Amino acid sequence: MPTPTLLFALPRRHVLHKLFVPLLLSSCSWLSVAATPVTTPVIKPTANTINAAEAQRLDQLLQSYIDQRKLANVVTLVAKDGQIVYEKAFGWKDVSKQVPVATDDYYVLFSQTKAIISVAFMTLVEQGLVDINEPVSQYFSDIPTTVLSNINADGSYQTRPVKTPMTFVHLLSHTAGFNAGQVPKLRWGDAEQTDLPTLVWDGKPVTTYPAGQRSHSDNYQRPYLKDEMQELARWPLGFDPGSEWHYHSSTNMLAYLIERISGQTLQQYVTEHVLEPLGMHDTAWFYSADKLSRFVNAYSSIDGNIVAEPNLYRRGAVSAEQTYAEGAIGLNGPIEDYAKFLQMMLNNGELNGVRILKPETVALMTTVNRLPSDDSDPDDKFRFGLGFELFQKQQPTAAVSNSAYGWGGMMGTGYLVDPQNQLVVLYYINQYQREDLYPQVVKQVYKLFDTAK
């Protein structure tokens, strides 16, 4: 049997329609008239059939989120055995102008960037340029080798040596210890600062992101990732590498190590070794200004209303100063592009005749838990591999197999790959405040394949 591949050859069908509804709409409220944009799947099911009644119920579920003002927009894509069997968009790309969302619109991917960076790093491993179990210090001598033990009243602090050296496994699994524990207090004082993306910089609201999307740091004028990572390396770790899980900063350091090992910028290496080979031509850190209209607007759902939010992150993607690209966030693109990436993973590293990773590398990333977990503890269910959460002990819904893995992004995007069921599921929204609707969608997606008609 040939390796399953995603087929994207059929042309997109455009639907022309008029919406006779009032245009006098506040930017921070929902439509006073219920109007439903027409949605059309990009590709009809070919090699697979799905339960038509359950597909209609999925339509109704997604549309209900729009009608109930829980979401401004949602795009869902399902691929089974290498074929797209469901791909639809519901709601509004721009609520105030009543622009319907489309399946080829761009979304800010936030932490969905991390899996792509992890795969890019593993291509360096396959080239023999680095080993995941090697100390990071062999490639970056300034990497922290101490753990913060105490902060004194005068701001001075004590450290102790790490019990284990930091390896690339720790970077890939978010167990390195960067910015963990009391380290943020040490770096930024008593202010509630984190290393996660924020709409407030240095305690002040901002209207645009300089030189691209960024995670939080203490100086947003640093033009390159290496400047941020050299600053991060000045501080001790919050715990011994491998002893705890602390999310986010590790992938930025991993991205910087890609630059040091490959001799290329992060954008160059990832584009040449992952994005372009997979045909992910619309996925990038930066775009020309005319591409801004391809992005969906940002919203929140507050007290039953859809509220417009600042679009700072997409503005960062068309920044004039395009020098800063990091690994924890920063990529943007349409849902089909990321489906290609996930299908490559499901195909054990290959898509449409192009091999990105060896099967054994994919298995290394997606089957081995890297956290200090206690299998005897029924409440200890979170598992993480190299770049992906592993659903070995807990799943988004019961139908998902324990061979599955996935993750998502800060604005509510989510995805999973289920090898046992040969299934890829993606769910895209662009909202700050919202209900967690993703498990309901996944549950209904699995019903698409019920044999009863």
PLY file of the C-alpha trace (Angstrom):
ply
format ascii 1.0
element vertex 453
property float x
property float y
property float z
element edge 452
property int vertex1
property int vertex2
end_header
0.00 0.00 0.00
1.50 3.41 -0.92
2.24 5.92 1.81
-0.82 8.15 2.37
-0.42 11.71 1.17
-2.51 14.80 1.40
-3.97 15.81 -1.95
-4.28 19.54 -2.54
-4.70 19.62 -6.29
-8.36 20.52 -6.63
-9.07 24.23 -7.22
-10.79 26.30 -4.57
-14.40 27.14 -5.37
-15.39 30.71 -4.55
-18.90 31.53 -3.44
-20.29 34.95 -4.32
-23.13 36.16 -2.19
-24.67 39.31 -0.79
-25.45 39.85 2.85
-28.36 42.21 3.38
-27.66 43.12 7.00
-26.93 46.44 8.70
-23.38 47.70 8.43
-23.61 50.04 11.40
-21.66 47.85 13.79
-19.51 48.75 16.74
-15.99 47.29 16.73
-16.61 45.77 20.15
-20.02 44.15 19.80
-21.65 41.32 17.85
-23.97 41.54 14.87
-27.49 42.57 15.74
-28.76 40.48 12.82
-27.87 36.78 12.59
-26.12 36.28 9.25
-24.38 33.08 8.28
-21.54 33.23 5.74
-21.67 30.54 3.08
-19.00 27.89 3.57
-17.72 25.42 1.01
-15.25 22.59 1.58
-12.07 23.02 -0.43
-11.83 19.37 -1.33
-14.63 16.84 -1.31
-13.92 13.41 0.16
-12.45 11.10 -2.47
-10.74 7.96 -1.21
-12.70 8.00 2.03
-16.37 8.42 2.85
-17.66 9.98 6.03
-20.94 9.69 7.83
-23.04 12.41 6.20
-25.34 12.80 9.19
-22.39 13.24 11.57
-20.74 15.69 9.16
-23.94 17.75 9.25
-23.86 17.64 13.04
-20.27 18.90 12.97
-21.43 21.76 10.71
-24.19 22.56 13.18
-21.83 22.43 16.16
-19.34 24.82 14.60
-22.06 27.16 13.39
-23.60 27.18 16.87
-20.39 28.66 18.27
-20.81 31.58 15.88
-24.54 31.99 16.51
-24.04 31.86 20.30
-21.25 34.43 20.08
-18.70 32.09 21.57
-16.41 32.47 18.55
-15.95 35.06 15.85
-14.62 32.44 13.44
-13.48 28.85 13.28
-11.83 26.72 10.60
-11.64 22.94 10.96
-9.73 20.46 8.79
-9.81 16.68 9.06
-7.62 14.30 7.04
-8.14 10.53 7.13
-5.72 8.08 5.51
-4.00 10.96 3.74
-7.13 12.51 2.25
-8.86 15.69 3.39
-12.38 14.58 4.26
-13.61 17.76 5.94
-12.48 21.39 5.63
-14.83 24.26 6.37
-14.82 27.78 7.73
-17.55 29.40 9.82
-18.00 32.95 11.02
-16.25 36.19 10.30
-12.71 37.18 9.42
-13.74 40.77 10.14
-16.93 41.16 12.19
-17.37 44.90 11.76
-17.04 44.73 7.96
-18.88 41.40 7.75
-16.08 39.67 5.83
-16.63 35.88 6.01
-13.69 33.78 7.10
-12.20 31.43 4.49
-10.16 28.27 4.80
-7.12 29.91 3.20
-6.98 32.86 5.60
-3.83 33.35 7.67
-3.77 32.69 11.41
-1.13 33.73 13.93
0.12 30.30 15.03
1.93 31.21 18.25
3.13 27.96 19.88
2.37 25.87 16.82
5.71 27.32 15.76
7.42 25.11 18.35
6.75 21.76 16.66
8.16 23.01 13.37
11.30 24.26 15.13
11.65 20.91 16.89
11.46 19.06 13.58
13.96 21.45 12.02
16.39 20.71 14.84
15.95 16.97 14.36
17.05 17.34 10.74
20.39 18.57 12.12
20.52 15.45 14.28
19.95 13.26 11.23
22.77 15.06 9.43
25.09 13.99 12.24
25.80 17.57 13.31
24.49 17.13 16.86
23.08 14.48 19.19
20.02 15.05 21.37
21.83 13.68 24.44
24.86 15.95 24.13
25.33 18.83 26.59
24.16 22.11 25.09
27.32 23.72 26.47
29.35 21.96 23.77
27.66 24.23 21.23
27.04 27.33 23.39
29.59 27.71 26.18
27.60 30.43 27.95
24.65 28.13 28.71
23.72 28.33 32.44
25.33 25.74 34.69
23.86 26.93 38.00
20.43 26.86 39.67
19.01 29.80 41.61
18.82 28.86 45.31
17.97 32.14 47.07
17.24 35.82 46.44
18.38 38.18 49.19
16.50 41.26 50.34
19.05 43.55 48.65
18.54 41.83 45.28
21.68 39.74 45.40
21.29 36.01 45.06
22.91 32.61 45.59
23.19 29.69 43.21
24.38 26.10 43.26
25.79 23.94 40.46
23.33 21.96 38.35
23.05 18.29 39.25
22.86 17.31 35.57
24.07 19.22 32.52
21.48 20.59 30.14
21.05 18.50 26.98
19.04 19.03 23.82
16.43 16.62 25.16
15.76 19.19 27.87
15.32 21.96 25.31
12.98 19.86 23.18
10.86 18.78 26.14
10.72 22.08 28.07
12.62 20.68 31.04
15.69 22.94 30.76
14.80 25.33 33.61
14.93 28.72 31.84
12.92 31.50 33.52
11.45 29.03 36.02
10.81 29.32 39.74
12.03 32.62 41.19
14.14 33.57 38.16
11.52 35.98 36.71
11.47 37.81 40.05
15.24 37.99 39.95
15.24 39.35 36.40
12.32 41.76 36.59
11.72 42.44 40.26
8.31 42.18 41.87
6.39 42.98 38.69
4.36 40.06 37.38
6.47 39.37 34.35
6.55 36.13 32.40
8.29 34.89 29.30
4.97 34.32 27.52
3.65 36.69 24.84
1.93 39.77 26.20
0.20 42.89 24.90
2.01 45.05 27.46
5.71 45.76 27.23
7.68 47.32 30.07
4.41 47.99 31.87
3.00 50.10 29.03
0.43 49.25 26.33
1.92 49.22 22.86
0.37 49.60 19.42
2.83 47.69 17.30
5.47 45.00 17.69
8.95 46.21 16.75
10.70 43.90 14.29
8.23 41.05 14.60
6.40 38.91 17.12
8.29 38.42 20.36
8.13 36.59 23.64
8.53 38.74 26.71
12.00 39.99 27.58
13.50 43.00 29.32
14.54 44.87 26.16
12.50 44.85 22.98
15.08 46.72 20.98
17.37 43.70 20.57
17.30 43.09 16.83
18.23 39.39 16.67
17.40 36.15 18.45
21.03 35.68 19.45
20.88 38.94 21.45
17.89 37.67 23.44
19.40 34.24 24.04
22.75 35.61 25.14
20.85 37.74 27.64
18.79 34.74 28.80
21.98 32.74 29.33
23.27 35.33 31.84
20.74 34.14 34.42
20.72 30.94 36.48
18.16 28.21 35.89
15.06 27.78 38.03
15.57 24.03 38.54
17.89 21.21 37.57
17.53 20.23 33.90
15.19 17.27 33.53
13.62 17.61 36.97
10.53 19.68 36.08
8.49 20.98 33.12
8.45 24.73 32.44
7.04 25.85 29.14
8.16 28.17 26.38
11.70 29.62 26.56
13.46 26.34 25.77
12.31 26.41 22.15
13.81 29.86 21.68
17.16 28.56 22.88
16.72 25.54 20.60
16.10 27.92 17.70
19.27 29.84 18.50
21.23 26.58 18.56
19.85 25.80 15.09
21.47 29.03 13.95
24.78 28.26 15.64
24.97 24.68 14.37
23.71 25.25 10.83
25.42 28.58 10.18
22.15 29.96 8.78
19.50 32.22 10.21
16.52 30.45 11.72
14.27 31.65 8.90
16.67 30.40 6.24
17.16 26.98 7.77
13.53 26.24 8.60
12.31 27.51 5.24
14.85 25.45 3.29
14.57 22.23 5.31
10.91 22.11 6.38
8.55 24.70 4.92
9.48 24.74 1.25
10.06 20.97 0.88
6.57 20.37 2.29
4.96 22.98 0.05
4.07 25.22 2.99
4.45 28.29 0.81
2.13 30.54 2.83
3.73 29.82 6.23
6.34 32.36 7.35
7.51 34.70 10.07
7.25 37.78 7.89
5.24 38.99 4.90
5.01 42.03 2.68
2.51 44.65 3.87
-0.07 43.67 1.23
-0.48 40.29 2.97
-1.98 41.90 6.08
-5.45 41.50 4.59
-4.96 37.70 4.54
-5.01 37.55 8.36
-8.12 37.02 10.45
-8.83 39.64 13.10
-8.31 38.99 16.80
-11.31 38.84 19.14
-12.48 37.80 22.59
-15.81 36.45 23.77
-16.88 38.46 26.82
-20.29 38.29 28.49
-21.94 36.88 25.39
-20.42 39.43 23.02
-17.63 39.22 20.49
-15.15 41.97 21.31
-12.50 43.20 18.90
-8.95 42.97 20.25
-5.67 44.60 19.15
-4.11 42.91 16.13
-0.55 43.44 17.33
0.74 40.01 16.47
-0.31 40.05 12.85
1.10 43.57 12.55
4.38 42.18 13.79
4.30 39.77 10.85
4.44 42.66 8.39
6.93 44.73 10.36
9.27 46.92 8.34
12.24 45.81 10.46
12.23 42.13 9.67
15.27 40.88 11.58
13.90 39.16 14.71
12.53 35.63 14.31
12.25 33.29 17.27
11.32 29.66 17.75
8.66 29.71 20.48
6.21 31.85 18.50
6.29 33.79 15.23
5.06 31.60 12.38
1.77 32.36 10.64
-0.20 30.70 7.89
-3.33 28.91 6.67
-4.69 25.66 8.02
-3.83 23.55 4.94
-0.14 24.40 5.25
0.04 23.06 8.78
-1.97 20.02 7.72
0.88 19.17 5.35
3.35 19.34 8.22
1.21 17.07 10.40
0.57 14.61 7.57
4.33 14.36 7.12
4.60 13.38 10.78
1.77 10.85 10.43
3.54 9.41 7.38
6.62 8.79 9.53
8.55 11.73 8.13
7.55 11.78 4.45
5.04 13.68 2.30
4.47 13.40 -1.43
7.83 11.76 -2.02
9.78 14.27 0.10
11.36 12.92 3.26
11.96 15.34 6.12
12.72 12.86 8.92
13.42 9.15 9.24
10.65 6.99 10.79
12.82 6.25 13.80
13.26 9.99 14.41
9.50 10.57 14.33
9.07 7.72 16.81
11.75 9.23 19.04
9.80 12.49 19.12
6.27 11.14 19.51
6.37 7.94 21.56
8.88 8.49 24.39
7.80 10.53 27.41
10.57 12.90 28.52
9.03 14.18 31.76
9.89 12.98 35.29
6.51 11.25 35.54
5.03 8.85 38.07
3.03 6.16 36.27
1.68 4.91 39.59
0.02 8.27 40.31
-3.44 8.34 38.67
-3.40 12.15 38.68
-0.05 12.37 36.89
-1.28 12.20 33.30
0.57 14.92 31.40
3.24 13.51 29.07
5.56 15.31 26.68
7.96 14.04 24.04
10.31 16.04 21.83
8.18 18.98 20.70
4.72 17.44 21.21
2.34 16.54 24.02
1.79 12.78 24.10
-1.77 11.57 24.76
-0.59 8.39 26.44
-2.44 8.97 29.71
-5.02 11.60 28.82
-6.78 12.49 25.57
-8.86 15.48 24.43
-11.78 13.03 24.16
-12.15 9.30 24.73
-12.11 8.35 21.04
-8.54 9.64 20.61
-6.04 6.78 20.83
-3.14 6.79 23.28
-0.78 6.78 20.29
-1.87 10.34 19.45
0.05 13.54 20.03
-0.56 17.24 19.47
-0.45 20.78 20.81
-1.80 24.23 19.94
-1.34 27.98 20.14
-2.11 30.81 22.55
-5.06 32.18 20.59
-6.96 28.89 20.67
-5.65 26.89 17.73
-5.29 23.16 18.30
-4.18 20.06 16.43
-3.64 16.35 16.89
-2.12 13.44 14.99
-3.56 9.97 15.68
-1.41 7.23 14.13
-3.67 4.39 15.24
-6.63 5.95 13.44
-4.54 7.49 10.61
-6.11 10.83 11.39
-5.08 14.50 11.42
-7.33 17.12 13.03
-6.82 20.89 13.06
-9.01 23.52 14.71
-8.23 27.22 14.16
-9.65 30.25 15.96
-8.08 33.61 16.83
-9.36 34.66 20.26
-7.84 35.71 23.57
-10.80 34.97 25.84
-13.00 32.00 24.92
-14.44 28.76 26.16
-12.46 25.57 25.65
-14.54 24.21 22.77
-11.80 22.11 21.19
-12.63 18.81 22.97
-16.25 19.03 21.78
-15.07 19.49 18.21
-12.63 16.57 18.41
-15.35 14.33 19.86
-17.65 15.12 16.93
-14.82 14.72 14.40
-14.30 11.11 15.45
-18.00 10.45 14.88
-17.47 11.26 11.19
-16.16 7.75 10.81
-19.01 5.92 12.52
-20.15 3.13 10.19
-23.85 3.68 10.89
-25.31 6.01 8.28
0 1
1 2
2 3
3 4
4 5
5 6
6 7
7 8
8 9
9 10
10 11
11 12
12 13
13 14
14 15
15 16
16 17
17 18
18 19
19 20
20 21
21 22
22 23
23 24
24 25
25 26
26 27
27 28
28 29
29 30
30 31
31 32
32 33
33 34
34 35
35 36
36 37
37 38
38 39
39 40
40 41
41 42
42 43
43 44
44 45
45 46
46 47
47 48
48 49
49 50
50 51
51 52
52 53
53 54
54 55
55 56
56 57
57 58
58 59
59 60
60 61
61 62
62 63
63 64
64 65
65 66
66 67
67 68
68 69
69 70
70 71
71 72
72 73
73 74
74 75
75 76
76 77
77 78
78 79
79 80
80 81
81 82
82 83
83 84
84 85
85 86
86 87
87 88
88 89
89 90
90 91
91 92
92 93
93 94
94 95
95 96
96 97
97 98
98 99
99 100
100 101
101 102
102 103
103 104
104 105
105 106
106 107
107 108
108 109
109 110
110 111
111 112
112 113
113 114
114 115
115 116
116 117
117 118
118 119
119 120
120 121
121 122
122 123
123 124
124 125
125 126
126 127
127 128
128 129
129 130
130 131
131 132
132 133
133 134
134 135
135 136
136 137
137 138
138 139
139 140
140 141
141 142
142 143
143 144
144 145
145 146
146 147
147 148
148 149
149 150
150 151
151 152
152 153
153 154
154 155
155 156
156 157
157 158
158 159
159 160
160 161
161 162
162 163
163 164
164 165
165 166
166 167
167 168
168 169
169 170
170 171
171 172
172 173
173 174
174 175
175 176
176 177
177 178
178 179
179 180
180 181
181 182
182 183
183 184
184 185
185 186
186 187
187 188
188 189
189 190
190 191
191 192
192 193
193 194
194 195
195 196
196 197
197 198
198 199
199 200
200 201
201 202
202 203
203 204
204 205
205 206
206 207
207 208
208 209
209 210
210 211
211 212
212 213
213 214
214 215
215 216
216 217
217 218
218 219
219 220
220 221
221 222
222 223
223 224
224 225
225 226
226 227
227 228
228 229
229 230
230 231
231 232
232 233
233 234
234 235
235 236
236 237
237 238
238 239
239 240
240 241
241 242
242 243
243 244
244 245
245 246
246 247
247 248
248 249
249 250
250 251
251 252
252 253
253 254
254 255
255 256
256 257
257 258
258 259
259 260
260 261
261 262
262 263
263 264
264 265
265 266
266 267
267 268
268 269
269 270
270 271
271 272
272 273
273 274
274 275
275 276
276 277
277 278
278 279
279 280
280 281
281 282
282 283
283 284
284 285
285 286
286 287
287 288
288 289
289 290
290 291
291 292
292 293
293 294
294 295
295 296
296 297
297 298
298 299
299 300
300 301
301 302
302 303
303 304
304 305
305 306
306 307
307 308
308 309
309 310
310 311
311 312
312 313
313 314
314 315
315 316
316 317
317 318
318 319
319 320
320 321
321 322
322 323
323 324
324 325
325 326
326 327
327 328
328 329
329 330
330 331
331 332
332 333
333 334
334 335
335 336
336 337
337 338
338 339
339 340
340 341
341 342
342 343
343 344
344 345
345 346
346 347
347 348
348 349
349 350
350 351
351 352
352 353
353 354
354 355
355 356
356 357
357 358
358 359
359 360
360 361
361 362
362 363
363 364
364 365
365 366
366 367
367 368
368 369
369 370
370 371
371 372
372 373
373 374
374 375
375 376
376 377
377 378
378 379
379 380
380 381
381 382
382 383
383 384
384 385
385 386
386 387
387 388
388 389
389 390
390 391
391 392
392 393
393 394
394 395
395 396
396 397
397 398
398 399
399 400
400 401
401 402
402 403
403 404
404 405
405 406
406 407
407 408
408 409
409 410
410 411
411 412
412 413
413 414
414 415
415 416
416 417
417 418
418 419
419 420
420 421
421 422
422 423
423 424
424 425
425 426
426 427
427 428
428 429
429 430
430 431
431 432
432 433
433 434
434 435
435 436
436 437
437 438
438 439
439 440
440 441
441 442
442 443
443 444
444 445
445 446
446 447
447 448
448 449
449 450
450 451
451 452
